[in-house]
């Protein structure tokens, strides 16, 4: 009896790749480390946000990772990729701007907040969901408290973690509406500000304002990156 070889998991890296974005330069190191240390080989494809505007751009992938690097060349492309991952049950990770745009997509398409905006993309918006942080987190490290029983807690394995940031924008309003429509905010900083979001009932949907790709020197993938990789492999195995 001939067995069909397992399909290699394919991951879409959505973002406008640049050598000047540190998190982007870390991705090849993380992929190599996943292959060498965890025996998880991923077939990775960078998809510029302009290309992600096509409705099928990330369809067929086993995971979608929306990376930092905003303002994106196409807000619409980032939102389309996130919506596809959310609706079609594709494992999703959003980091920094990836979290910001995941909340924006959810606000518009699930909560009916059509005018919700990202102030970096639309400074004059009358309903900014994502606004400049009172204190920029560019280059900062800070402690995060994680809710027990959450996906984030399962993945990170602790109720507290110290993470690195490189962002100046974050969620500011309509948070109760997002919660009422099913989104869970499972990680907060010491002042109670949102740092992690997830979507219960989805196979794997996790987003952070911090950048897990900046953890360490890139030789040991952050638990969130490792968890996304494993979710991609599981999806590939099911679809083989």
Buried (B, 14 or more C-beta within 10 A) or exposed (E): EEEEEEBEBBBBBBBBBEEEBBBBBBBEBBBEBBEEEBEBBBBBEBBBBBBBBBEEBBBEBBBBBBBBBBBBBBBEBBBBBBBBBBEBEBBBBBBBBBBBBBBBBBBBBBBEBEEBBBBBBBEEBEEBBBBBBEEEBEEEEBEBBBBEEBBBBEBBEEBEBEBBBBBBBBBBBBBEBBEEBEBBBBBBBEEEBBBBBBBEEBBBBBBBBBBBBBBEEBEBBBBBBBBBBBBBBBBBEEEE
